[in-house]
């Protein structure tokens, strides 16, 4: 039965337990690990929970005038699907010149590896992504769960030729979210046994027939496709399900929008 309203205190995990979940807020109702941060002034690293970010402990660790970059974006699902990046030049910015970055983590052609088994088939997968592009040109992907080898794409969203898209099956521009802009949006891609559908800020942008299969990425996933097609902008939250979450979509999107006030 479809859930339409969020109860007081309802969390993403209580709506439907995700396969992987990355955020700087708590998706579980507790105080989970959120990120491991490298202080660029001396390359020291430290883990931070959600409360550690909100309390200012992260900014204090990085220090006045310094930068902090994310070494690992921790999975809050409890499944251990953490997203690391050990190469310093590919780590996204979370503290800039002593101040917490607005709108999440700032990807400046950076990327994080997610496990290849986060989804098992593009005909049974769901992704909810809160992201903001800093450009309207080029080819750039915020999240990739399966790639084009040969025709099993699952990209949410991907910027191509001035449009933001749900890349699916045989096309990186299978369903258009619309003309690219530099506003924050909630991008949703859901596929079940028969159909795949894309939503922008809770509104359907189209439906296509789903496909049976998957092509695992060799690297990347968050902020890239195989460590290419690198995202330029911020990513605030990613929630992934190895299942069709059509029945829970409204409740999940309401929870996300209630926190971020996107639409």
Order of alpha helices (4+ residues) and beta strands (2+ residues): alpha-beta-beta-beta-alpha-alpha-beta-beta-beta-beta-beta-beta-beta-beta-beta-beta-beta-beta-beta-beta-beta-beta-beta-alpha
